[in-house]
Amino acid sequence: MSATANVNYQFTITAPDFERDLLKALLITALKETDLVFSPARRKIETSVELFSVTCGCVIAGGTECGDHAARLLSGFLIKQVGEGGFVVERVFGRTRKKRQIVDRKLGSGRRPLALRDPY
């Protein structure tokens, strides 16, 4: 399987009353499962994750086996929680952190996305 270089998966939750803490828990679960498949060291090197501070969403850096795997797992977990219509995933090619911050400001948060700390 070939990975697509420089792609980010941007998840946005559209379901009403979805708790940000639940998204954080699902994201941590997806990362732990990815660690079981690829090893924690490889996942930390190949994958970066950001959880947005105000809007209910996150970004997973893909383009590697680990990143793509974590994004697939999170998609599956979200389908179980909110259904296919409860969230949106966008593939963003070559988008930098600075551009994501500008988009986040346009959405009204005015703050940088929070980096999800490694649970270990």
N, C-alpha and C positions, 0 to 999 in steps of 0.2 A: 504494500500500500504506500503510495507516495503522498507526502504532505505538501500542502500549499504554503509557500513561503510568505511571510509577512501578512498574515490574516488574523483579525481579531473577531471574536464572536461577542456581539453586544446583546445582552438579554435585557428586555424591558417587560416588567410585569404589568399586565393590563387588567387583571382581575381586581374587582373592588375589595377593599378591606383585607388585602394581603399584607401580612406583617413582614417587615424588613428582617426581623430576627429569624423568621422561618426561612427566608432566602439565604441568609448567612449560614444557618444550620445545614441546609441542602447543599450549599457550596462546599462547606467543610467536609460533608459526607462524600461528595464527588471527589474531592482531593484525596481523602483517605483511601477511597477505592482505587484511585489512580496510583497511589503509592504502593498498594498491594500488587498491582500488575507490573509496574515499571521500576519501582524502588523510590524511596523518598528523595534520595540525592538526585536522581535523574529528573524527577518531577520538578524539583526546586530549580534546577539549571534550565530546563526547557520551557517551563510554564510560569506565566505571571497572571495574577488575578487582582481585579479591583472591584470593590463593592462601593456603589455610589452612596454619598452621604445623605442626600435628601430624597432623590427619586428612588423608587424601588427597582433597582437594576444592577447589573454588574457587567464586567468585561473579562473574558478569558482570552489570553493570547494563544492563538492556534498556530498552525504551520508546522507543528511537530506532532509526533504520535501521542505524546503525553497531553498536550493542549487539546488536540482534537478529541481524544478519549474523554477528558474531563468535561468538555463541552457536550458530548453525546450523553454522558451520564447525567449531567445537570438537566439537559432537555428531557430525559426520561423521568427523572424525579419530578420535574415541574408538570409534565403531562399527568402523572399520577395525582398530584396535588390540586391543580387548577384546570386540567384539561388542555387540549390543544389550542383553544381560543383564549386562554387566560394569560398568554405571554407571547412575545414576539422575539425572534432571534434575527439579528442582522449580521451578515458577513461584511466586515469592513476591511478593505485591502489597503495596506500602507498608511493607515491613519496613525498619527502620532499622538502622544499624550496631550500636547498643547492643543491640538485640534479638538480632542475630546473635552477638554476643559472649556473651550469656547462653546461647544454644543451644550454642555452642562449649564453654562451661564444663560444661554438662550432659553433653556427649559425653566429657568427661574431660580435655580439653587444658588448661583453666585459663589459656590465654593468648589474646591477641588474634590475629586472622588477620594474616598478613603481607601487606603491600601489594606487588604485583608491580611492580618498578621498570621503567620504560620502557627497552627494550633499545637505544635510540638515544642 
